[in-house]
Amino acid sequence: MLHRPGLALQRSWRTSKSVLAASKFPSFTNKSKKAIHDSCHPRTMSTNFGSDSYASAFENLPVPDVQALRQSTLDYLEDFDKQLWYDEPITSILQGEPFEVVNRTSLVETKDAFSKINGLQQLATNDQVEQLTQAIMSFQSPHKDLRVPMREIEQELLTTYAGQLIGSQCLDFGKQDGITEMEEATMANAVERKLNDMLLKDEVDGKVVINRKAIYVSCVSNFTLFLDLFRKTLRSLELGIPCVILGRSNTSQHAYRWTALLVSLMKKHDIADMVTFLSCSLDDIKTITQTASSATGNLYATCSRELAEKIIESYPNTIASTGGPNTLVTTEWTPSIKEAIRMSATIESSGQCTALRHAIVPHSVSKAEMKGVFAHTQNIASAPEALRKRMFDGVYKKHEGTKGPSDDDDEYMYLHDQDAYIKFNKRLPRDDMEEYWRKVVVDFTQLERRWDTDENDVYLLAAWLNEHQPISLAINGKREKAFKLGKSLFEKTGLVVYTVGSTDDELTPPALTCQARPQEAEIFGEFPPRDSLEEFTKFPVFVPSSTPSYDSTYTRSYLESVEPIQGMPQWFGNLARHCKDKAIHGYCLELVHYLYEAAHRDKNPKRGFGTSRTALWGLQRPPVLLGPKTLIRCHKGATFDALAPILLLFYCTNAREQFELSVHADCHPDIFKVCEKHGIPILVQNEQEFNVRAASHNLVYNVVEIEDPMAKFPMVGHFTSLYFPMGHIKSTKSNDEEFVAQFSDSQKWLKFNLDLTTSGGQMNHEQLKNTVKNT
C-alpha cells in the first residue's frame, strides 16, 4: 500500500532569513531552458577535465553566509523533536509515494554512528521488494531537461532547509562541522551545474547521448549532503535521470530524511515519481540491483575498497570512490607539526575520508614524543556540542559504533585517556592498512637517518604510495627541503591530492592531509591503485565533475563527422587514419583534440582559484620513474582499431616513453604494419612471456589488455582518467609565486607533443631490471 502524507518534514524549526538573503544563489524560476542552454561555454571539449570550458566553470561562484548556516542549524537542533524519527519511521518510497506503515510491531530500530538507537524503520516485505523491482525495471524517464524545477528546489535546500539538512546529519552521523560541507556544496554545486549545462548542450547538438536509465545512489554517512544529495542525485535528476536511493544498515536516518524532503519539494512540480528509496535489507537491495540491472544505469558509491570490490562483483556498472591510508611526511619535528598530525588524525573523530592514517617522522623522534602528539586531544559528548563550540576534531571517547585494533594486537599501543591507538614502525607498512573508521589509529614510521636525501629511499616511499594509493599526501619540512621532497614525490607517484607545508615560514603553515576545496579547483578524488582500478570502479571519480557524464557516450554520427582542427600537427592524423572504423577514427581525433587543449604546454598546469592557499591542477602523466611503465598488451586477434585510442594517449604526449607495447604474434597484421611505419617499438610475446613480464611489479606501473575495439565511446576525459593521473598539488601559503614557479615546470604535468623529435625508444627486460633496485 502507498501512503501520501507529509514525508517526515521536521515539525518545528526556525528559518534564518539571513540565509535566504545572503546565499547569493541565482534564481532559475524565470530563466528559460534556452537561456541556460545558450550560456554554455562554446568550446567543444565540454565537461572534460582540464579543458578550457571545464576551467571556466569555476568562475563567479555564489558565496554562502556561513554564520547564517550555523545559526539555522543551531535553531533546528534546539527545536528538534527526537520522537519524530519514531512516529514517522523510515519506509520505502516508490516513485515518490512512501509505503504505508501497516504493522508497527514489525518495525526495526535504527542506530546512529555510535550504535545508539535513534528511531524506527520499516523494511520492505517480500511482496514489496518484488513491487519495487518491477517498478524500477519498467519505469522510463519522460524527461530530458528538469533544470528549471530542480534548481528551484536546490535553492530551497541550500537556504530554507539548510539547517534541517545539516542538523539531521549532525544527529545521526555525529558530524561536528556540517557547516563547511554545506558551504562547499553551495559553491561546488555551481561548478557542476555549469558542467551539466555543457553536457546537455552537447546532447542537444547531437554529439553525445546521456543514458537516462535509473541510477542507484549508495549513500555515504559522512558527506551525504554534497556527495549524495547534490552531486549525484540532483545533478542526475535535473538531466532527467531517475534516482533510486539505497538505504543504509546504520546511520540510515539522515539519508532518508533528505530523500523525503526532496520528494516533498518535487511533488510541487509533479515530478516526484523520479525518486525511489529502498528501505530494505542488504540482501534485498542486492537482489533488486541484480534483477533490474538490464534496466538501470550506474551505481554510485563512496565507500571502502573492500565494499567497492564486493559491489562491483555483483553490479559491474559501479562508479566507486574508495579510501586509502592518508599519509603525512615530515623531515622536522616541531609543535606545529605535532598539531598538524593530531588535527589530521582526529578530524570528525577520524570520520573524514582524508583523515590521517600514516605519519612518516624523523628518525630522532622518541616514542614518548610520538605518544605526546595526542596529549591535547579534545573529547566530546555529542556533535551538537561540537557545533556550538565550533569544533571539527573532537573524539567521541569509547564510542561503540566501530572498533579499533584488537586487544590481542600487541603492535598497537592504546592511549586510554585519548582513546587513540599508535604503532611504531622502522619500515614502511607491508600489508594493507585497515582504516578503523571513526577510531583514531596512526602508524608512525621512522626510516633511516637522512632518508629524504637518498634518491633510492625516496623511490621506495614513492613505490609504497603507488601501491597503497592514499587519497591525500601532506609533505612538511623546512620550506626549501619540503619543496624539493614534495616535488620529487609528486613526480614519482600518481595520487590526487598533494599539500606542501613548512616548519620555518610562518606564512606557510604545516600541511594537513585533510585539506581540499574542490570549488577552488583543488581537485579531489578517491582513486584505487592504478593497476587494480577495474576491480573497484568503472571510472575513477574526480570532483568537481558532471555525474551524468560518467554514463554518457559520443554518437557515431558525430564521431564520423570529426575532422582535424586547424593548426594541429599532421603526424597524429596520419596515425589515426589507419583506423578502419570511421567512428573509432573520429574518437581518436576527439581524444587528441582534447589532449591538445587540456595538456597544451601553455595551459597545463592551471592555477587554482583559492585565496588562502596556492594550487596547481591538471592532467598528469604516469609516475616519472626509472623502469616502471604502462604495459599495453594486444592479445591474439587484436586489431589496430582496438589499440589506437590508448596508444594515442601515450604517443602524442610526453608520456610517449612511458609505455611498452606487447603484441601477440597472431594479432591482426595491421598492428605490425602501422607500428613499423611510425617507428613504434613492439615486443612480440606469447602469453607465458607476457604474464612473466606483467608480474614484474618493480617494472610495471599498470597493465592494459587490448582485445576488442570500442563498442561505446565514453567522454574522452573519463577515458583518459583510466590511464593517467589527475588532481592538484598546493602550497599552504597564499599567493605563493615561488611554489608556482618551481612546481609549474615539473616534468609530471602531461604535455601534448607538437612534434615527434622525442625518442620513443624501448628498454628490453634486462635493461629495465638493471635500472631499478629490487624493492
N, C-alpha and C positions, 0 to 999 in steps of 0.2 A: 504494500500500500504506500501511496505517496502522501506526504504531509506538506501543506503550503505555508503555515505561519512563519513568524519573524526571523528564522535563521540565526538565532543566537546573537543578536546585536546586544552589546552591553547596555544595561538598562539606565545606569546613572553615571554620567561623567560630564565634565565641563570642557568645552572647546575654547582654546585660547585664540581670540580674534587676531592677535598679532601674527600667529602662524599663517592665517589666511592672507593677511595684508603684506607680509614681508617675504614670502617664499619666492616671489618673482617668477612663478611658474606660468608659462604662457597659456592663455585660454584658447581652446580649439573649438569652442562651441560654434562660432560663426565662421570658422575657417573652412573653406571648401576643400574637397579632395584634390581638385585641380590646383589650388594654391599650394597645398603641401607637395603635390607631385612636381610642380614647376620650381619649387625651392631647392630641389635636389642638386647636388654638385654635378656639373656637366661632364666630368671626366669619365672615361669608360671603365676604369678599374673599380669603381663602385665601392663595395664594402670590404674589399680585400685588404688585409693587414698591411700597413706601411705605405699604401698608395696615397696619392695627393688628396683624393676625396676622403679616404679614411682619416687622414690627419686633420682635414677641415672640420670634422665632426666635433672636435674638442673646443671649438671657438664659441664664445657667447653663451656660456652655461648659466643656468639660474643659480642664485646664491640663497640657500635656506637661512632662516633665522634660527640659529641653534638654541638660543635661550628660550625662544617660544616653543620649540620642540620639547625642550626639557620640562618647561612648565606644564605643557599639556599632558605629558607623560606622568608627572607627579600628581596632577589633578585626577587622572584616570586611576592611578594606583590608590589614591586616597579614597576614592568613591567605589572601588571595586567590590563587588559582592561575590564572595567565594562560592556561595550557593548556586550561582548561575551555571557553573560547569557541571553541577549535579542535576539541576532542574531541566536544563536543555542539553542532554548528552550528545556526544559525537555520534553521528549516524551517516550512512552513505547518502550521497546526493547524486541522483540520476538525472543528468541533463537539466540541472537547475532546480530539481524537486527533491527534497530530502525524504528518505523513507520514514514513515511514521513509527514512533516508538510504541509498540503494542503490548509489550510484556516487560515491565521494569525489573522483574525478578531475574531476567536473563542478562541484564546489563553487567558489564565488567568494569572494574575500577581502572582508571588511568593513573599514571605516575609521572612526576616531574623528573628533571635530570638527576635528582638525588634520591630517587625511589620513594618519594613521599606521595601518598595518594592525593590527587587534586581534582578528581571529577569522575564522570561515568562515560561509558561508551557502549553503543550497540553494534556488535559485529554482525555482518551480513549473514543471513541463513543460507543454506544450500540453494534454495529457490531464488533468493535474491542475488546470489553470486551468478547464477545462470541468467537472470534478468539483466544484470549489469553487463555480462559478457556479450549477450546478444545485442544489447543496445549499442555497445561500443563497436561491434562488428558491422552493424547496419547503418550507423549514423554517417552521413556525408555532409560536410560543411556547405551551407548555401552561400557563404560569404567569401569574398576575396580581400575586402578592404573595410576594416572596422576601426580605422584610426581615429575618426572623429569621436564616436561614443566612448571608445576605450581610453582615449586621452582625457576626456572629460572626467571619466571615472578615476583615472590615475591622479588627476589633480585633486580630487576629493580625498583619495587615500593618502597623498603626501601632505595634506593640510588638515582638513576637517578630522580625519580619522588617524592621523599620525600617532597621537598619544595612545590611542587604543592598541594600535599595532605594536608599538614599542613596548607598551605595558604588558600585553599578553605574553610576548617573548620573554620579558623580564621575569614574569611569574612562573612560567613553565620551564624554560631552559636555564633560568638563573643568569641571564645576560646582564652584566653590570653597566655596559655602555652601548646600549642600542641607539643612543643619540647619534653617535658617529656613523653607524651603519645607515641610518636614515638620511644623514647629511650626504654620505657617499651616494646613496641611491638617488636622491634628488638630482645630483649633478651628473652621475654616470648614466642615469636613465635618459637624460637629454642627449648624450652621445649616441646611445644605442637606438633612440628614436630616429635620429638622423640616418643611421646606418640602415635601419628598416626602410626609411623613405627611399634610399638609394636602391635597395634590393627590389622593392615593389616597382620602382620606375623601370628597372631592368626587365622585370617581367612584363610590364605593360608594353615595353619596346620590343618584346619578343626574344630577348637574349637568354632569359632563364625561366625555369618553371619551379615554383615553390610547392613542395609537397604539402598538401593540406589534409593528410590523414591525421587522426588524433595522436597527440604525443602524450607520453607519460612523464610526470614530474615527480621524482622521488625526492622528497623534501629533506634537507639537511637541518639539523637542530639549531646551529649557532648563527647562521647567516641567512635564514629562510626569507627574510623580507626582501633584501636586494636580489639574492641569487634565485629564489624560487618564485616569489610573488611577482616581482617586477621583470627581471631579465629573462626568465623562462616563460612564465605564464602570460603576463600582459603583453610582452613583445610578440608572443605567438598568437594570442587572441586577436591583436589588432591587425594581423595579416590573414585572419580568417581560419586559423588553425585551432581545432577543438583541443581542450586540455583535460586530461584525466590526472587528478592529483592523488598520489598514493599515500594512504595513511601510514603512520609510524607505529612501531611497537612500544616506544616510550616518547616522552615529550611530544605527545600527539595533539595536545590541546591547541597550541598556538597556530599550528598549520591549519587545523580545521577551522579555527575562528577567522583567520584571514580569508579562507575559502568561502565560508558562509557569508562574511561581509561582502566579498566580491560578488557573489551570486545575487545578493540582495540589491546591490547597486546596478548590476546588469539587467535585473528584472525591469527596471525603469525604462530600459531601452529595448526590451523584448528580445534580448539575446542571451539570456541565462542558460539556454539549452546547450551552449557551447562548453559548459563546465560540468564535469562529473568528479565526485570524490569517493574514493574506495575506503570505507571503514570495514576492513576485512582482516582476517588472519594473514600472516605472511605466506602461508601455503596457498590460501585462496587468491592472493594477489599474484603469486607466481602462476597459478592455474589460468587466471584471467589474461595475463600478459602473453602467455604462451599460446593459448587457444585463439586469441584475437590478433595474433602477430601479423597475419596477412592483411589486416585491415587498419593497422596502426603504423605510425612513423617512429621517430626516435624516442628512446627513453633517456631522460637527462637525470644524472645523479652526481652528487658531490659526496664522496664517502672515502673510506679506507681502500687501499689497494686490494685487500683480501675480499672485501664485499664487492668491489667492482669486478673482480675476476669471476666471482660466483654469478653476478648478474648477467655478464656478457655471455657466459656459457649457455644460459637458457634464453637470452634475448640478445642476439648479435647486434642489433641496431641500437647499441648503447653508446651514449656520449658521456663519459665519466671524467670528473675532476678528482684526482686522488692525492693523498697526503704523502709526506716524506720527512725524513729526520732533519729538520731545520737546524742549521749549523752556524755557530759564531766562532770566528777565528780571531785571536788577538796575540800580538807579539809583546804587549805590555800588560802590566798588572797594576791598575790604579783604582781608587774608589769609584770613579765614574764607570770603569769597565765592569766592576762588580755589580753596580746598579743596573747597567745595561743587560747583564746576564740575568739578574733577578727579574727585571721587568719583562724581558723576553720570555722567560720560563713561566711566569705566573699570570700572564695576561689572560683575563677571563677564567681564572683558576685553571690554567692550561687548557682552555676550551676554545682557542683560536687556531685556525689551520696553520698559521705561521708561528705558533708558539715554539720556543727553543727546546730542542731535544738533545743537542750535542754541542759541547764547547771545547775548542782546542786552545789551551792556555800555555803560558811559558813553562819551561822545564823547571824553573826556580820556585814556582809557587808551591807552598806546602799544602798538605791535606787539610790542615786546620784552617788555612786561608780560604780554601775552596768551600769548606763547610760554612765558613762565615758569610758567604755570599747571601745566604737566605736568612741571616740574623734579623733583618728588618722586614721580613715578610709580614704582610697585614692579613690577619684572619678576619673574616666577616661572617655574619649570621645569615644575611639574606641579600638578594640582588637589589630590592628597593632601598635597603640601607646604603649599598654601594652607590646607587644612582644619586641619592640625596647628598652623599659625601663626594660626588664626582670622582669616584674610583673606577679603575678598569683592571686592576691587577691584584685584587683580593683573592684569598684562598678560602674555600669552604672546607674548613678543617674536618677531617674524618668523615666526610660525606660517604654515603653508601651507594651512590649511583654507579660508580665504576671502581675497579680495583687497581692498586699499584702492584709492584713486584711481589711475588710470593714471599711469605715468611721463610721459606726454605731456600730462597735465593740469597745466599750469603755474600754475593758480589755487590749488592746494593746496600748502602748504609741508610738507615731510616732516621731522619731528623724529626723527632717526636713533636717538638714544640711548633715546628713549621709545617708538619705533615708533608714533608718532601723527601725524595729519595735521590741519592747521588751515588755515582760509581766512578772509580779511578782506573784509567786505562793508560798503559805505556805504549800502546799501539792502536791504530785505528780499529774500531769495532769490526769484526769479521762477518758476523751474521746480520740478518735483517733486524732492525731495531724496533721493538714493539712500541706503539705510540703511547699507550697508557693514557687514554683520553680523560681529561679533567683531573688528572693526577700530575703533580709536579715531579717529573723524573728527568734528571740530567746526567748524561755521561760526560765526565771530564777526561779529555785525552791530553797527555803530555808527550810530545815527540822528543827526538834528540835535540840537544842544545844546538841553536842556530840552524835548525832545520829549514827555516824560511829563506835562508840564503843559499841553500843547496838545491840546484835545479832538479836533481833526481828525487829529492824528498818532496818538493812541490809537485812534481809529476805524480808521485804516489798518492798524495792527497787529492789531486785532480781526478785520478783514476777512481778513487773511492767515491768522490762526489758524483761522477758519471754513473757509477754502479748503483748508488743508493738514491740519487736524484732528489735532493731536498727541494722544497718549494723555494726556500729563501736561504741566501748565504750572506752573512754580515762579516766584513773584514775590518779589523781595527789595529791600530799601532800608531807610532809617530807618523805624522802626515806623509812624509816622503816615503817611508817604508811601506805604509798602508797602500799608497798609490801603486808602488812597484809590485807588491804582493797581490793587490786586488786586480791589477791589470793582467798579471801572469795567470791567476786562477780564472779570471773571466775568459781569457783566450784558450784555456785548456779544458774548459767544461761547457756543458750545454744546459745550464739552468735557466730560469725565467726571471728571478728577482735577485739582484745583487745590490748591496748597500755598502759604501765605503765611508768609514768614520775615522776619527783621530783621537789621540790622547794628549797632544801638545798644542792644539789650536782651539781656543775657546769658541771660535766661530764654526768649528767643525766637530760637533759632539760625537761621541761614540755611536756606532751603528747598532741598531737592534734588528732582530730577524723579523719583527712584526711591524714593518713599515712599508706600506704601498698604498698609493692613492690613484686608482686606475682612471678616475675622472681627470687627472692631470697628466695622463699618458705615462704614468708609472705602471706599465703594462703588467698585468697579473695573470698567472696561470699555475695550475697544479698538474704538471705533466708526469706521467710514468717514465721509468727509464726508457731511453730511446730504443734499445734493442729488444724490448718486450712490450712496446706500446700497444700492439694489436691484441695483447692478452687482456687489456683493461678497457680500451675505448676505440671507437671507430675513427675519431679525430681527437687530437688534443684540444682543450678549450682555453682560449685566451680571453681576457676581459680588459676593455670593453670589446664586444662583438655582437653581431646580429644573430640571435639564437635560430631564427628560421633559415639562416644561410647555411647551417650545417646539414640541412636536408633539402638544399636547392641545387639544381643542376642546369647546365647550359643546354639550350635546344640545339639539335643537329642542324636545323636550318640556319641558325645564327652562326654556328661554328663553320659551316660550309661557305659562309659568306666572308669570313675574316680574311683580310689581306694585310701584308706587312705595312706597318705605319711608316710614314715618311721620316727619313733620317736614320732609320735602323741600318746597322751594318748588313751587308749582303750575305755573309757567311752563314748566319743562322737560318736564313730562308733556304739556302742551298742544302742544309742538313735536313730541315723539316720536310722539304718537298719529296723526300724518299718515302714518306708515309703514303700508303695506298688508299686508306680510308680518308675521305675529304674532311669528315668531322674530326678525326684524330689530328689531321694536318692543321685544321683550324684551332684545335685545342692547344697544340704546340705553339702556334703563333700567339694565341691569347696568353699563354703562360710566359712566353718570352717578353711580350709587351709589358706584362705585369712586373717581371724582374727588371726590365729596363727602367721602369718608373720607380718601383719601391726600393730597388737596390742600386739606383744610379749613384755614381761616386760622389756627386754633389748634393745628394739628398739623404743618404743613409750613412750615419745615423741622423735621426731628427732629435730636436731638443724638446724636453717636456714643458708643460705649461704651468708647473707649480712655482710658487714664490718662496716657500720655506726650505726647499731642497732643490738640487740641480740634477736633472735626469737626462739621460740619452737613451733612445729607444729605437728599435727597428729589427729588420731581418738580420740574422747572423748565420755564418757558415758553421759546419760541424767543428768540434773542438780542434784547435790547431796543435796537433800532437805529432811527434815523430813516430810513425808506424801506424797506429790505428786508423783505419779508413772505413768508409761505407763499401761493403761488398755487394755488388749488384750481380745477381745470378740469373742468367737466361736458361731455363730448363728446356728439355727436349721439345722441339716443335715450336718454340717461341719465335715470334716474328719481330721485325723492326717496329711495326706499329705498336706492339706491346711494350717495347723498350723505350721508344722515343721520348715520351714525356719525362720520365725520371732521368734519362740520360741528359736531356737538355738542361735540367736544373743544375747539374754539375758542369756540363760542358760550356755553358755560356756565362759562368760566374767564376769568381776567384776560388771556388771550391773544386775547380777542374782537376787539381792534382790530389783530391781527397777521396777518390773512389777507385775501385778496381772492378773490372768487368770480367766476370767468369762466365764462360759460354760452353754449353754442351755441344759436342761435335755434331749432333743431329738437330741443331737449331735450323731455322729457315736460312737458306743461303744469303738472303738479303742483309742479314746482320753482318756477316763476314764482309760482304761487298761494301757496305756503307762505312763500316769501321776502317777498312783498309783505305778507302778513298779519302777519308777525312783524318787519317792518322790517329785513330783512337785505338790504343793498345788493348788487347784482349788476352785472357788466359783461357785456353781450351782445357777443360777439366771434365772428367767423368764424375758421377755422383759421389763416389768414395773420396776422390781428391777434393771436391768441393766441400764435403762435410768435414774433412780434416781441417781445411782452411777456415771454414766458418766457426769451428770450435776453438780457434786460436784467439782467445779473448783479449790477449795483450796486443793483438794485431788487427782486430776488427772492432770498430765502433758500432756498426749497425749492419744487418743483413737484409737486403731487399730481394725478394724472389719474384721473378717475372715468368708468367705463363701465358695468360690470355690477354688480348687487347681490351682496352676500356670499353665497357658497355654503357656506362653512365659517366657524366662529366662533372665532377664536383667543382665548386668555386676554386679558382686557381690558388687563392691564398690558403685555403684549407689543405689543398693538395700539397703545397709547399711545406706546410707545418708538419706533415708526416715525416719529413726527412731533414729539415733544417730547424735549428733553434730560433726562438724569437723571444722578445721580452725587453727588459731595461736594466741599466746599471745607473746608480745615482750616488751623489755625494750628499752628506748630511748638511753641507754648507749652502746657504742661499747664494745664488748668482756666482757660482764657483767657476770662474773662467779658466783657472789653471786646470781644474778637473776636465772641463770641456776640451781644452787643448790637448791634454795628454791622452784622454780616452777616445776622442773622436778619431784619432789616427790609428786606433787598434786594428790589427790585421784580422780580428774576429768578425768585424762587420762584413756582411755579404756585399759584394760589389759586382756589378754587371761588367763583363769583358767586352770592351768596344773593339778589341782586335784579338787575334789568336796567336800573338807572339809568345804567350806563356807556354812553357813546355807542358805537355800532357804526359810526361814520362812516367813509367810504372816501375816500381821496385819489385823484384821477384821475392819469393818466400824467404829465402836465406838472407837476402839483403835486409828485409824488414825485421827479421829476428835479431839481426845484429845491431839494429838501431835502438832497441828498447831493452832496458834492464828487466829481467824476469821478476815480476812483482809477486 
